[in-house]
Amino acid sequence: MACLISATSRPMLRTIVPVVSRGAGSMIAWIFTVVSTGSILLIAWLVLRPRP
């Protein structure tokens, strides 16, 4: 099985990993949580709202 991370992408990973470990990953998780919860609430409102 081939290695998924090539030698050319390793320097890029060294610059991304410290950024994620400093809290950017936590921010992305919060953004995902807010967007997905808002989407579910919007869909529920569109389905359950009273129709005239």
mmCIF file as Biopython writes it, N, C-alpha, C and O atoms, coordinates in Angstrom:
data_model
#
loop_
_atom_site.group_PDB
_atom_site.id
_atom_site.type_symbol
_atom_site.label_atom_id
_atom_site.label_alt_id
_atom_site.label_comp_id
_atom_site.label_asym_id
_atom_site.label_entity_id
_atom_site.label_seq_id
_atom_site.pdbx_PDB_ins_code
_atom_site.Cartn_x
_atom_site.Cartn_y
_atom_site.Cartn_z
_atom_site.occupancy
_atom_site.B_iso_or_equiv
_atom_site.auth_seq_id
_atom_site.auth_asym_id
_atom_site.pdbx_PDB_model_num
ATOM 1   N N  . MET A ? 1  ? 0.844   -1.186 0.000  1.0 0.0 1  A 1 
ATOM 2   C CA . MET A ? 1  ? 0.000   0.000  0.000  1.0 0.0 1  A 1 
ATOM 3   C C  . MET A ? 1  ? 0.885   1.243  0.000  1.0 0.0 1  A 1 
ATOM 4   O O  . MET A ? 1  ? 1.846   1.324  0.764  1.0 0.0 1  A 1 
ATOM 5   N N  . ALA A ? 2  ? 0.570   2.182  -0.832 1.0 0.0 2  A 1 
ATOM 6   C CA . ALA A ? 2  ? 1.390   3.378  -0.981 1.0 0.0 2  A 1 
ATOM 7   C C  . ALA A ? 2  ? 1.160   4.351  0.177  1.0 0.0 2  A 1 
ATOM 8   O O  . ALA A ? 2  ? 0.089   4.375  0.782  1.0 0.0 2  A 1 
ATOM 9   N N  . CYS A ? 3  ? 2.159   5.130  0.463  1.0 0.0 3  A 1 
ATOM 10  C CA . CYS A ? 3  ? 2.047   6.163  1.495  1.0 0.0 3  A 1 
ATOM 11  C C  . CYS A ? 3  ? 1.210   7.318  0.954  1.0 0.0 3  A 1 
ATOM 12  O O  . CYS A ? 3  ? 1.453   7.805  -0.150 1.0 0.0 3  A 1 
ATOM 13  N N  . LEU A ? 4  ? 0.230   7.750  1.734  1.0 0.0 4  A 1 
ATOM 14  C CA . LEU A ? 4  ? -0.670  8.807  1.281  1.0 0.0 4  A 1 
ATOM 15  C C  . LEU A ? 4  ? -0.043  10.191 1.383  1.0 0.0 4  A 1 
ATOM 16  O O  . LEU A ? 4  ? -0.467  11.110 0.682  1.0 0.0 4  A 1 
ATOM 17  N N  . ILE A ? 5  ? 0.953   10.355 2.240  1.0 0.0 5  A 1 
ATOM 18  C CA . ILE A ? 5  ? 1.608   11.651 2.403  1.0 0.0 5  A 1 
ATOM 19  C C  . ILE A ? 5  ? 2.926   11.604 1.634  1.0 0.0 5  A 1 
ATOM 20  O O  . ILE A ? 5  ? 3.842   10.872 2.010  1.0 0.0 5  A 1 
ATOM 21  N N  . SER A ? 6  ? 3.015   12.360 0.590  1.0 0.0 6  A 1 
ATOM 22  C CA . SER A ? 6  ? 4.232   12.347 -0.222 1.0 0.0 6  A 1 
ATOM 23  C C  . SER A ? 6  ? 5.321   13.196 0.429  1.0 0.0 6  A 1 
ATOM 24  O O  . SER A ? 6  ? 5.071   13.937 1.379  1.0 0.0 6  A 1 
ATOM 25  N N  . ALA A ? 7  ? 6.513   13.069 -0.096 1.0 0.0 7  A 1 
ATOM 26  C CA . ALA A ? 7  ? 7.643   13.826 0.446  1.0 0.0 7  A 1 
ATOM 27  C C  . ALA A ? 7  ? 7.466   15.324 0.220  1.0 0.0 7  A 1 
ATOM 28  O O  . ALA A ? 7  ? 7.978   16.127 1.001  1.0 0.0 7  A 1 
ATOM 29  N N  . THR A ? 8  ? 6.754   15.712 -0.830 1.0 0.0 8  A 1 
ATOM 30  C CA . THR A ? 8  ? 6.581   17.141 -1.108 1.0 0.0 8  A 1 
ATOM 31  C C  . THR A ? 8  ? 5.553   17.784 -0.196 1.0 0.0 8  A 1 
ATOM 32  O O  . THR A ? 8  ? 5.583   19.000 -0.004 1.0 0.0 8  A 1 
ATOM 33  N N  . SER A ? 9  ? 4.640   16.999 0.374  1.0 0.0 9  A 1 
ATOM 34  C CA . SER A ? 9  ? 3.609   17.596 1.229  1.0 0.0 9  A 1 
ATOM 35  C C  . SER A ? 9  ? 4.044   17.664 2.690  1.0 0.0 9  A 1 
ATOM 36  O O  . SER A ? 9  ? 3.374   18.317 3.490  1.0 0.0 9  A 1 
ATOM 37  N N  . ARG A ? 10 ? 5.124   17.022 3.057  1.0 0.0 10 A 1 
ATOM 38  C CA . ARG A ? 10 ? 5.559   17.030 4.457  1.0 0.0 10 A 1 
ATOM 39  C C  . ARG A ? 10 ? 5.936   18.414 4.980  1.0 0.0 10 A 1 
ATOM 40  O O  . ARG A ? 10 ? 5.560   18.735 6.108  1.0 0.0 10 A 1 
ATOM 41  N N  . PRO A ? 11 ? 6.661   19.258 4.228  1.0 0.0 11 A 1 
ATOM 42  C CA . PRO A ? 11 ? 6.938   20.606 4.745  1.0 0.0 11 A 1 
ATOM 43  C C  . PRO A ? 11 ? 5.667   21.411 4.980  1.0 0.0 11 A 1 
ATOM 44  O O  . PRO A ? 11 ? 5.599   22.207 5.916  1.0 0.0 11 A 1 
ATOM 45  N N  . MET A ? 12 ? 4.652   21.207 4.126  1.0 0.0 12 A 1 
ATOM 46  C CA . MET A ? 12 ? 3.389   21.909 4.310  1.0 0.0 12 A 1 
ATOM 47  C C  . MET A ? 12 ? 2.715   21.443 5.595  1.0 0.0 12 A 1 
ATOM 48  O O  . MET A ? 12 ? 2.144   22.256 6.322  1.0 0.0 12 A 1 
ATOM 49  N N  . LEU A ? 13 ? 2.774   20.138 5.886  1.0 0.0 13 A 1 
ATOM 50  C CA . LEU A ? 13 ? 2.169   19.624 7.112  1.0 0.0 13 A 1 
ATOM 51  C C  . LEU A ? 13 ? 2.857   20.186 8.345  1.0 0.0 13 A 1 
ATOM 52  O O  . LEU A ? 13 ? 2.206   20.413 9.364  1.0 0.0 13 A 1 
ATOM 53  N N  . ARG A ? 14 ? 4.164   20.414 8.269  1.0 0.0 14 A 1 
ATOM 54  C CA . ARG A ? 14 ? 4.869   20.985 9.414  1.0 0.0 14 A 1 
ATOM 55  C C  . ARG A ? 14 ? 4.406   22.397 9.718  1.0 0.0 14 A 1 
ATOM 56  O O  . ARG A ? 14 ? 4.489   22.837 10.865 1.0 0.0 14 A 1 
ATOM 57  N N  . THR A ? 15 ? 3.918   23.120 8.715  1.0 0.0 15 A 1 
ATOM 58  C CA . THR A ? 15 ? 3.419   24.471 8.969  1.0 0.0 15 A 1 
ATOM 59  C C  . THR A ? 15 ? 1.968   24.460 9.407  1.0 0.0 15 A 1 
ATOM 60  O O  . THR A ? 15 ? 1.545   25.364 10.127 1.0 0.0 15 A 1 
ATOM 61  N N  . ILE A ? 16 ? 1.179   23.453 8.990  1.0 0.0 16 A 1 
ATOM 62  C CA . ILE A ? 16 ? -0.238  23.396 9.346  1.0 0.0 16 A 1 
ATOM 63  C C  . ILE A ? 16 ? -0.433  22.867 10.762 1.0 0.0 16 A 1 
ATOM 64  O O  . ILE A ? 16 ? -1.274  23.386 11.496 1.0 0.0 16 A 1 
ATOM 65  N N  . VAL A ? 17 ? 0.314   21.860 11.158 1.0 0.0 17 A 1 
ATOM 66  C CA . VAL A ? 17 ? 0.103   21.207 12.450 1.0 0.0 17 A 1 
ATOM 67  C C  . VAL A ? 17 ? 0.242   22.162 13.631 1.0 0.0 17 A 1 
ATOM 68  O O  . VAL A ? 17 ? -0.605  22.111 14.523 1.0 0.0 17 A 1 
ATOM 69  N N  . PRO A ? 18 ? 1.264   23.042 13.700 1.0 0.0 18 A 1 
ATOM 70  C CA . PRO A ? 18 ? 1.310   23.971 14.836 1.0 0.0 18 A 1 
ATOM 71  C C  . PRO A ? 18 ? 0.115   24.928 14.880 1.0 0.0 18 A 1 
ATOM 72  O O  . PRO A ? 18 ? -0.328  25.302 15.965 1.0 0.0 18 A 1 
ATOM 73  N N  . VAL A ? 19 ? -0.407  25.325 13.729 1.0 0.0 19 A 1 
ATOM 74  C CA . VAL A ? 19 ? -1.564  26.223 13.706 1.0 0.0 19 A 1 
ATOM 75  C C  . VAL A ? 19 ? -2.775  25.527 14.280 1.0 0.0 19 A 1 
ATOM 76  O O  . VAL A ? 19 ? -3.515  26.118 15.067 1.0 0.0 19 A 1 
ATOM 77  N N  . VAL A ? 20 ? -2.993  24.269 13.897 1.0 0.0 20 A 1 
ATOM 78  C CA . VAL A ? 20 ? -4.142  23.515 14.410 1.0 0.0 20 A 1 
ATOM 79  C C  . VAL A ? 20 ? -3.996  23.267 15.903 1.0 0.0 20 A 1 
ATOM 80  O O  . VAL A ? 20 ? -4.980  23.337 16.640 1.0 0.0 20 A 1 
ATOM 81  N N  . SER A ? 21 ? -2.782  22.980 16.358 1.0 0.0 21 A 1 
ATOM 82  C CA . SER A ? 21 ? -2.586  22.697 17.775 1.0 0.0 21 A 1 
ATOM 83  C C  . SER A ? 21 ? -2.720  23.953 18.627 1.0 0.0 21 A 1 
ATOM 84  O O  . SER A ? 21 ? -2.899  23.846 19.841 1.0 0.0 21 A 1 
ATOM 85  N N  . ARG A ? 22 ? -2.638  25.144 18.025 1.0 0.0 22 A 1 
ATOM 86  C CA . ARG A ? 22 ? -2.790  26.390 18.788 1.0 0.0 22 A 1 
ATOM 87  C C  . ARG A ? 22 ? -4.237  26.810 18.948 1.0 0.0 22 A 1 
ATOM 88  O O  . ARG A ? 22 ? -4.492  27.836 19.578 1.0 0.0 22 A 1 
ATOM 89  N N  . GLY A ? 23 ? -5.194  26.075 18.415 1.0 0.0 23 A 1 
ATOM 90  C CA . GLY A ? 23 ? -6.580  26.409 18.645 1.0 0.0 23 A 1 
ATOM 91  C C  . GLY A ? 23 ? -7.404  26.581 17.391 1.0 0.0 23 A 1 
ATOM 92  O O  . GLY A ? 23 ? -8.620  26.749 17.483 1.0 0.0 23 A 1 
ATOM 93  N N  . ALA A ? 24 ? -6.794  26.545 16.226 1.0 0.0 24 A 1 
ATOM 94  C CA . ALA A ? 24 ? -7.575  26.693 15.002 1.0 0.0 24 A 1 
ATOM 95  C C  . ALA A ? 24 ? -8.498  25.502 14.809 1.0 0.0 24 A 1 
ATOM 96  O O  . ALA A ? 24 ? -9.599  25.659 14.281 1.0 0.0 24 A 1 
ATOM 97  N N  . GLY A ? 25 ? -8.075  24.320 15.225 1.0 0.0 25 A 1 
ATOM 98  C CA . GLY A ? 25 ? -8.923  23.140 15.126 1.0 0.0 25 A 1 
ATOM 99  C C  . GLY A ? 25 ? -10.150 23.271 15.998 1.0 0.0 25 A 1 
ATOM 100 O O  . GLY A ? 25 ? -11.236 22.832 15.619 1.0 0.0 25 A 1 
ATOM 101 N N  . SER A ? 26 ? -9.987  23.870 17.159 1.0 0.0 26 A 1 
ATOM 102 C CA . SER A ? 26 ? -11.121 24.091 18.054 1.0 0.0 26 A 1 
ATOM 103 C C  . SER A ? 26 ? -12.101 25.081 17.442 1.0 0.0 26 A 1 
ATOM 104 O O  . SER A ? 26 ? -13.314 24.912 17.566 1.0 0.0 26 A 1 
ATOM 105 N N  . MET A ? 27 ? -11.584 26.114 16.783 1.0 0.0 27 A 1 
ATOM 106 C CA . MET A ? 27 ? -12.447 27.100 16.135 1.0 0.0 27 A 1 
ATOM 107 C C  . MET A ? 27 ? -13.216 26.466 14.985 1.0 0.0 27 A 1 
ATOM 108 O O  . MET A ? 27 ? -14.401 26.743 14.802 1.0 0.0 27 A 1 
ATOM 109 N N  . ILE A ? 28 ? -12.552 25.620 14.211 1.0 0.0 28 A 1 
ATOM 110 C CA . ILE A ? 28 ? -13.225 24.937 13.108 1.0 0.0 28 A 1 
ATOM 111 C C  . ILE A ? 28 ? -14.327 24.026 13.646 1.0 0.0 28 A 1 
ATOM 112 O O  . ILE A ? 28 ? -15.400 23.931 13.049 1.0 0.0 28 A 1 
ATOM 113 N N  . ALA A ? 29 ? -14.070 23.360 14.762 1.0 0.0 29 A 1 
ATOM 114 C CA . ALA A ? 29 ? -15.087 22.493 15.368 1.0 0.0 29 A 1 
ATOM 115 C C  . ALA A ? 29 ? -16.293 23.306 15.803 1.0 0.0 29 A 1 
ATOM 116 O O  . ALA A ? 29 ? -17.428 22.867 15.620 1.0 0.0 29 A 1 
ATOM 117 N N  . TRP A ? 30 ? -16.070 24.486 16.378 1.0 0.0 30 A 1 
ATOM 118 C CA . TRP A ? 30 ? -17.190 25.325 16.802 1.0 0.0 30 A 1 
ATOM 119 C C  . TRP A ? 30 ? -17.985 25.838 15.611 1.0 0.0 30 A 1 
ATOM 120 O O  . TRP A ? 30 ? -19.215 25.876 15.660 1.0 0.0 30 A 1 
ATOM 121 N N  . ILE A ? 31 ? -17.306 26.230 14.548 1.0 0.0 31 A 1 
ATOM 122 C CA . ILE A ? 31 ? -18.001 26.702 13.349 1.0 0.0 31 A 1 
ATOM 123 C C  . ILE A ? 31 ? -18.849 25.581 12.769 1.0 0.0 31 A 1 
ATOM 124 O O  . ILE A ? 31 ? -19.999 25.805 12.393 1.0 0.0 31 A 1 
ATOM 125 N N  . PHE A ? 32 ? -18.291 24.374 12.693 1.0 0.0 32 A 1 
ATOM 126 C CA . PHE A ? 32 ? -19.042 23.231 12.193 1.0 0.0 32 A 1 
ATOM 127 C C  . PHE A ? 32 ? -20.265 22.959 13.054 1.0 0.0 32 A 1 
ATOM 128 O O  . PHE A ? 32 ? -21.340 22.677 12.523 1.0 0.0 32 A 1 
ATOM 129 N N  . THR A ? 33 ? -20.121 23.037 14.384 1.0 0.0 33 A 1 
ATOM 130 C CA . THR A ? 33 ? -21.229 22.783 15.295 1.0 0.0 33 A 1 
ATOM 131 C C  . THR A ? 33 ? -22.339 23.803 15.104 1.0 0.0 33 A 1 
ATOM 132 O O  . THR A ? 33 ? -23.512 23.437 15.041 1.0 0.0 33 A 1 
ATOM 133 N N  . VAL A ? 34 ? -21.984 25.073 15.011 1.0 0.0 34 A 1 
ATOM 134 C CA . VAL A ? 34 ? -22.987 26.126 14.856 1.0 0.0 34 A 1 
ATOM 135 C C  . VAL A ? 34 ? -23.715 26.002 13.518 1.0 0.0 34 A 1 
ATOM 136 O O  . VAL A ? 34 ? -24.939 26.124 13.463 1.0 0.0 34 A 1 
ATOM 137 N N  . VAL A ? 35 ? -22.969 25.759 12.446 1.0 0.0 35 A 1 
ATOM 138 C CA . VAL A ? 35 ? -23.591 25.655 11.120 1.0 0.0 35 A 1 
ATOM 139 C C  . VAL A ? 35 ? -24.490 24.439 11.037 1.0 0.0 35 A 1 
ATOM 140 O O  . VAL A ? 35 ? -25.598 24.535 10.511 1.0 0.0 35 A 1 
ATOM 141 N N  . SER A ? 36 ? -24.046 23.298 11.540 1.0 0.0 36 A 1 
ATOM 142 C CA . SER A ? 36 ? -24.862 22.089 11.445 1.0 0.0 36 A 1 
ATOM 143 C C  . SER A ? 36 ? -26.102 22.188 12.332 1.0 0.0 36 A 1 
ATOM 144 O O  . SER A ? 36 ? -27.178 21.749 11.928 1.0 0.0 36 A 1 
ATOM 145 N N  . THR A ? 37 ? -25.972 22.754 13.526 1.0 0.0 37 A 1 
ATOM 146 C CA . THR A ? 37 ? -27.138 22.917 14.404 1.0 0.0 37 A 1 
ATOM 147 C C  . THR A ? 37 ? -28.132 23.900 13.796 1.0 0.0 37 A 1 
ATOM 148 O O  . THR A ? 37 ? -29.339 23.661 13.821 1.0 0.0 37 A 1 
ATOM 149 N N  . GLY A ? 38 ? -27.638 24.983 13.261 1.0 0.0 38 A 1 
ATOM 150 C CA . GLY A ? 38 ? -28.516 25.953 12.608 1.0 0.0 38 A 1 
ATOM 151 C C  . GLY A ? 38 ? -29.235 25.357 11.413 1.0 0.0 38 A 1 
ATOM 152 O O  . GLY A ? 38 ? -30.410 25.644 11.186 1.0 0.0 38 A 1 
ATOM 153 N N  . SER A ? 39 ? -28.542 24.535 10.652 1.0 0.0 39 A 1 
ATOM 154 C CA . SER A ? 39 ? -29.168 23.887 9.497  1.0 0.0 39 A 1 
ATOM 155 C C  . SER A ? 39 ? -30.271 22.932 9.924  1.0 0.0 39 A 1 
ATOM 156 O O  . SER A ? 39 ? -31.338 22.896 9.312  1.0 0.0 39 A 1 
ATOM 157 N N  . ILE A ? 40 ? -30.015 22.161 10.971 1.0 0.0 40 A 1 
ATOM 158 C CA . ILE A ? 40 ? -31.033 21.225 11.471 1.0 0.0 40 A 1 
ATOM 159 C C  . ILE A ? 40 ? -32.242 21.986 11.985 1.0 0.0 40 A 1 
ATOM 160 O O  . ILE A ? 40 ? -33.378 21.583 11.730 1.0 0.0 40 A 1 
ATOM 161 N N  . LEU A ? 41 ? -32.018 23.078 12.704 1.0 0.0 41 A 1 
ATOM 162 C CA . LEU A ? 41 ? -33.144 23.878 13.201 1.0 0.0 41 A 1 
ATOM 163 C C  . LEU A ? 41 ? -33.940 24.491 12.056 1.0 0.0 41 A 1 
ATOM 164 O O  . LEU A ? 41 ? -35.168 24.537 12.116 1.0 0.0 41 A 1 
ATOM 165 N N  . LEU A ? 42 ? -33.263 24.958 11.021 1.0 0.0 42 A 1 
ATOM 166 C CA . LEU A ? 42 ? -33.950 25.519 9.868  1.0 0.0 42 A 1 
ATOM 167 C C  . LEU A ? 42 ? -34.799 24.465 9.164  1.0 0.0 42 A 1 
ATOM 168 O O  . LEU A ? 42 ? -35.951 24.727 8.816  1.0 0.0 42 A 1 
ATOM 169 N N  . ILE A ? 43 ? -34.245 23.291 8.957  1.0 0.0 43 A 1 
ATOM 170 C CA . ILE A ? 43 ? -35.005 22.214 8.313  1.0 0.0 43 A 1 
ATOM 171 C C  . ILE A ? 43 ? -36.197 21.816 9.166  1.0 0.0 43 A 1 
ATOM 172 O O  . ILE A ? 43 ? -37.288 21.615 8.634  1.0 0.0 43 A 1 
ATOM 173 N N  . ALA A ? 44 ? -36.015 21.696 10.483 1.0 0.0 44 A 1 
ATOM 174 C CA . ALA A ? 44 ? -37.125 21.343 11.373 1.0 0.0 44 A 1 
ATOM 175 C C  . ALA A ? 44 ? -38.210 22.414 11.319 1.0 0.0 44 A 1 
ATOM 176 O O  . ALA A ? 44 ? -39.396 22.087 11.300 1.0 0.0 44 A 1 
ATOM 177 N N  . TRP A ? 45 ? -37.822 23.676 11.295 1.0 0.0 45 A 1 
ATOM 178 C CA . TRP A ? 45 ? -38.813 24.750 11.236 1.0 0.0 45 A 1 
ATOM 179 C C  . TRP A ? 45 ? -39.582 24.717 9.915  1.0 0.0 45 A 1 
ATOM 180 O O  . TRP A ? 45 ? -40.798 24.909 9.900  1.0 0.0 45 A 1 
ATOM 181 N N  . LEU A ? 46 ? -38.878 24.472 8.805  1.0 0.0 46 A 1 
ATOM 182 C CA . LEU A ? 46 ? -39.544 24.413 7.515  1.0 0.0 46 A 1 
ATOM 183 C C  . LEU A ? 46 ? -40.509 23.234 7.425  1.0 0.0 46 A 1 
ATOM 184 O O  . LEU A ? 46 ? -41.547 23.332 6.770  1.0 0.0 46 A 1 
ATOM 185 N N  . VAL A ? 47 ? -40.180 22.138 8.067  1.0 0.0 47 A 1 
ATOM 186 C CA . VAL A ? 47 ? -41.038 20.946 8.009  1.0 0.0 47 A 1 
ATOM 187 C C  . VAL A ? 47 ? -42.210 21.063 8.984  1.0 0.0 47 A 1 
ATOM 188 O O  . VAL A ? 47 ? -43.327 20.668 8.651  1.0 0.0 47 A 1 
ATOM 189 N N  . LEU A ? 48 ? -41.972 21.596 10.174 1.0 0.0 48 A 1 
ATOM 190 C CA . LEU A ? 48 ? -42.987 21.572 11.237 1.0 0.0 48 A 1 
ATOM 191 C C  . LEU A ? 48 ? -43.816 22.845 11.339 1.0 0.0 48 A 1 
ATOM 192 O O  . LEU A ? 48 ? -44.740 22.893 12.151 1.0 0.0 48 A 1 
ATOM 193 N N  . ARG A ? 49 ? -43.529 23.872 10.555 1.0 0.0 49 A 1 
ATOM 194 C CA . ARG A ? 49 ? -44.288 25.114 10.681 1.0 0.0 49 A 1 
ATOM 195 C C  . ARG A ? 49 ? -45.744 24.894 10.269 1.0 0.0 49 A 1 
ATOM 196 O O  . ARG A ? 49 ? -46.026 24.073 9.395  1.0 0.0 49 A 1 
ATOM 197 N N  . PRO A ? 50 ? -46.656 25.617 10.889 1.0 0.0 50 A 1 
ATOM 198 C CA . PRO A ? 50 ? -48.076 25.463 10.517 1.0 0.0 50 A 1 
ATOM 199 C C  . PRO A ? 50 ? -48.334 26.010 9.123  1.0 0.0 50 A 1 
ATOM 200 O O  . PRO A ? 50 ? -47.827 27.067 8.750  1.0 0.0 50 A 1 
ATOM 201 N N  . ARG A ? 51 ? -49.115 25.288 8.375  1.0 0.0 51 A 1 
ATOM 202 C CA . ARG A ? 51 ? -49.443 25.718 7.014  1.0 0.0 51 A 1 
ATOM 203 C C  . ARG A ? 51 ? -50.833 26.366 7.020  1.0 0.0 51 A 1 
ATOM 204 O O  . ARG A ? 51 ? -51.718 25.914 7.747  1.0 0.0 51 A 1 
ATOM 205 N N  . PRO A ? 52 ? -51.032 27.407 6.228  1.0 0.0 52 A 1 
ATOM 206 C CA . PRO A ? 52 ? -52.343 28.099 6.214  1.0 0.0 52 A 1 
ATOM 207 C C  . PRO A ? 52 ? -53.432 27.276 5.556  1.0 0.0 52 A 1 
ATOM 208 O O  . PRO A ? 52 ? -54.576 27.721 5.471  1.0 0.0 52 A 1 
#
